[in-house]
Amino acid sequence: MSGRSTPLLAATGIERSFRGLSVLRGIDFDVPAGAIVGLIGPNGAGKSTLFNIVSGFLRPQRGSIVYDGADITRWSVPRRSRAGLIRTFQTPQVFAHMTVRENLVAAGYMQTASGFLEDLLALPRARRDLGRMEACAAEAAERFDLAAVWNARAGDLPAGRQRMMELARAAVTKPRLLCLDEPSSGLNVDEIDALRQCLLSLNEGGTTILLVSHDMELMNVATSVHVLCFGEIITSGPLADVKRNPRVREAYLGV
């Protein structure tokens, strides 16, 4: 799905320091609705800090984050999640003692309308919600090639499968903006190719994606890329153009 002009998320004037060390300085960038936007840069560029600010795990000392027209700068992580802003982590976060099925079904609770008492008593609306969650979980398992390990314990899966399960779990929540932090970490070549196809499929289905990755092959899915270096965005644009930028070649590609 190609990006449209209206930004789903816009960061303006973002600044953050730690113990007097400036990590982000006046960051401005946006994520158009329907786009796949990449964020790249060398180690220590400030990518993780910016990603944590976008997802709510850190607050900027200056600047604002606007999502779907609302200023979410001070919103909590759960509130952002309920609004459809979902993130993954560099290290997969799974419920190790639960099965793949249970992990995926649990993610669907964000979309349910029934309350605790209805769930406890298995009232009709709660049963309908459970049926929908099971269906969404099964669909995500097929999309992310997890059907064969549907009943396996998540903690027993190899790292690559755990990564794919985390992505499937994020997809079950029906995110509007999916923020992916190094999603290809721990995946082999075939799994990365499958991941690429999954991201394109999610995007075609209406999910906007913000992607942080060192994997330039995976980054080819991005409609545009921002390059962060020493706390500043030094250039933005299509990946092919960004790769030719002399500052990027010096700072990021080591050329």
C-alpha positions in Angstrom: 0.0 0.0 0.0 1.5 3.3 -1.0 1.8 6.1 1.5 -0.7 8.9 1.6 -0.1 12.5 2.4 -1.8 12.6 5.8 0.6 11.6 8.6 -0.7 9.0 11.0 2.1 9.9 13.3 4.1 13.1 13.5 7.1 13.9 15.8 8.0 17.5 16.1 11.1 19.0 17.8 11.9 15.9 19.8 14.8 16.3 22.3 16.1 14.0 24.9 19.3 14.0 27.1 20.7 11.6 29.6 23.0 12.9 32.4 23.7 16.0 30.3 24.5 14.1 27.1 22.2 15.1 24.3 20.9 12.0 22.5 18.2 13.5 20.3 18.2 17.1 19.0 15.2 18.7 17.4 13.9 15.5 15.6 11.1 16.1 13.1 9.7 13.2 11.1 6.3 11.7 10.2 4.8 8.4 9.3 2.2 8.8 6.5 -1.0 6.7 6.9 -0.6 3.5 4.9 3.2 3.7 4.5 6.1 1.6 5.6 8.6 4.0 7.0 12.2 2.9 7.9 14.5 4.4 10.5 18.2 3.6 10.1 21.4 4.8 11.5 24.7 3.6 13.1 24.9 2.3 16.6 24.6 5.1 19.1 22.6 7.3 16.7 19.6 7.5 19.0 17.3 5.1 17.2 16.3 3.2 20.3 15.6 6.4 22.3 13.5 7.8 19.5 11.6 4.5 19.1 11.0 4.4 22.9 9.6 7.9 22.8 7.2 7.1 19.9 6.0 4.0 21.7 5.6 5.7 25.1 8.4 4.0 27.1 10.2 7.3 27.3 9.0 10.9 27.3 10.8 13.6 25.4 12.1 16.6 27.3 11.0 18.8 24.5 8.7 18.3 21.5 5.5 16.5 20.8 4.1 13.3 19.3 0.8 13.5 17.4 -1.0 10.3 16.5 -4.1 10.2 14.4 -4.6 13.9 15.2 -4.2 13.6 19.0 -1.3 14.8 21.0 -0.1 11.6 22.7 3.2 12.9 24.1 2.1 12.1 27.7 0.0 9.1 27.0 0.9 5.8 28.7 2.0 2.7 26.8 -1.4 0.9 27.4 -3.4 3.9 26.2 -1.3 4.0 23.0 -1.8 0.3 22.6 -5.6 0.6 22.9 -5.4 3.3 20.2 -3.7 0.9 17.9 -0.1 1.9 18.3 1.7 -1.4 18.9 5.5 -2.2 19.2 7.8 -5.2 19.3 11.2 -5.4 20.9 14.7 -6.4 19.8 14.5 -9.4 22.0 11.2 -11.3 21.6 8.9 -11.0 24.6 6.8 -14.2 24.8 4.9 -16.0 27.5 7.3 -18.9 27.7 5.1 -21.4 29.6 2.1 -20.8 27.3 1.5 -22.4 24.0 1.7 -20.5 20.7 -2.1 -20.7 20.5 -2.4 -19.3 24.0 0.0 -16.5 23.3 -1.8 -15.5 20.2 -5.3 -15.7 21.7 -4.2 -13.6 24.7 -3.2 -10.8 22.3 -6.7 -10.6 21.1 -8.2 -9.6 24.5 -7.4 -6.0 23.5 -10.1 -6.2 20.9 -12.8 -7.7 23.1 -16.0 -5.9 24.4 -16.8 -8.3 27.2 -15.9 -7.6 30.8 -14.2 -9.7 33.5 -17.5 -10.9 35.0 -18.8 -11.9 31.5 -15.6 -13.8 30.9 -15.7 -15.5 34.3 -19.3 -16.7 33.7 -18.8 -17.5 30.1 -21.7 -15.4 29.0 -22.8 -15.2 25.4 -20.8 -12.1 24.5 -17.7 -13.5 26.1 -18.1 -16.7 24.1 -18.5 -14.8 20.9 -15.4 -12.7 21.7 -13.4 -15.9 22.4 -14.5 -17.4 19.1 -13.3 -14.2 17.3 -10.0 -14.3 19.1 -9.4 -18.0 18.2 -10.2 -17.2 14.6 -7.8 -14.2 14.5 -5.1 -16.3 16.2 -5.4 -19.1 13.8 -5.3 -16.7 10.8 -2.1 -15.1 12.2 -0.5 -18.5 12.8 -1.1 -19.4 9.1 0.2 -16.1 7.9 3.4 -16.3 10.0 4.0 -20.1 9.4 3.2 -21.1 13.0 0.4 -23.6 12.4 2.8 -26.5 12.8 3.8 -25.4 16.3 0.3 -24.3 17.3 0.3 -26.3 20.5 4.0 -26.1 21.3 5.3 -24.1 24.3 6.5 -20.7 23.2 9.6 -21.1 25.4 10.6 -24.3 23.6 10.7 -22.6 20.2 14.0 -21.6 18.5 14.7 -17.8 18.5 13.6 -17.4 14.9 10.2 -18.9 15.6 9.8 -16.9 18.8 10.4 -13.8 16.7 7.7 -14.8 14.2 5.3 -15.6 17.0 5.8 -12.1 18.5 5.0 -10.5 15.1 2.0 -12.7 14.8 0.8 -11.7 18.2 1.2 -8.0 17.3 -0.8 -8.7 14.1 -3.7 -10.2 16.2 -4.1 -6.9 18.0 -5.1 -5.3 14.6 -2.7 -2.4 14.9 -3.1 0.9 13.0 0.6 1.6 13.5 3.0 -1.3 14.0 6.4 -0.3 15.3 9.0 -3.0 14.7 12.4 -2.9 16.5 14.9 -5.0 14.6 12.3 -7.7 13.6 14.8 -9.7 11.6 17.1 -10.3 14.5 17.6 -14.0 15.0 16.1 -15.0 11.7 17.8 -16.9 8.9 17.7 -16.0 5.2 14.5 -17.9 4.5 12.8 -16.5 7.6 13.7 -13.0 6.6 12.2 -13.5 3.2 9.0 -14.8 4.8 9.1 -11.8 7.2 9.4 -9.4 4.2 6.3 -10.9 2.6 4.4 -10.8 5.9 5.1 -7.1 6.3 4.0 -6.3 2.8 0.8 -8.4 3.4 0.1 -6.5 6.7 0.7 -3.2 5.0 -1.6 -4.1 2.1 -4.3 -5.0 4.7 -4.1 -1.4 6.1 -1.4 -1.5 8.7 1.0 1.4 8.8 4.5 0.3 9.8 7.5 2.0 11.4 10.5 -0.2 10.9 13.9 0.0 12.7 16.4 -2.4 11.2 20.1 -2.8 10.2 19.0 -5.3 7.5 19.1 -3.3 4.3 17.5 -6.2 2.4 14.5 -6.1 4.7 14.5 -2.3 4.6 13.7 -2.5 0.9 10.0 -2.9 1.9 10.0 0.7 3.1 8.4 3.4 1.0 10.6 6.0 2.7 13.6 6.0 5.1 14.8 8.5 7.7 18.5 8.3 8.6 19.5 9.2 12.2 23.1 10.1 13.1 24.3 11.5 16.4 20.8 12.5 17.4 19.8 14.2 14.2 18.0 13.2 11.0 20.6 13.8 8.3 18.4 12.8 5.3 15.1 11.3 4.4 13.7 9.7 1.2 13.5 6.5 -0.8 16.1 3.9 0.3 17.9 4.0 -3.1 18.4 7.8 -2.8 19.4 7.5 0.8 22.1 5.0 0.0 23.7 7.3 -2.5 23.8 10.2 0.0 27.5 11.0 0.8 26.7 11.6 4.5 24.9 8.3 4.8 27.7 6.4 3.1 30.2 7.9 5.5 28.2 7.7 8.7 26.2 4.5 8.3 27.6 2.4 5.5 31.2 3.1 6.3 32.1 4.1 2.8 
